């Protein structure tokens, strides 16, 4: 399930990133936050086999976190979105990145 969720997030973020200007398309928050919470939960509560699986998917997850961060920064600079929602979602993505890094 995790690879398919990563693919969905990547597609959704790329679609949002393809907008002409920062106000054209809002930053997708739901899928990246769901993915982040899943990764965070699996990384902290999963057994060694699950953590190895997450470790194999870390590069794809970090690419999504990078794209998400770039979108959030662009929207915050343009003041085109609610900053509280973006910062809360960014915190979830950062937490999952730290949890995934803990599987090393």
Secondary structure, DSSP 8 states (H G I E B T S, - for coil): -HHHHHHHHHHHHHHHHTSSSTTTS----HHHHHHHHHHHHHHHHS-HHHHHHHHHHHHHHHHHHHHHHHHHHHHHHHT-S-HHHHHHHHHHHHHHHHHHHTT-
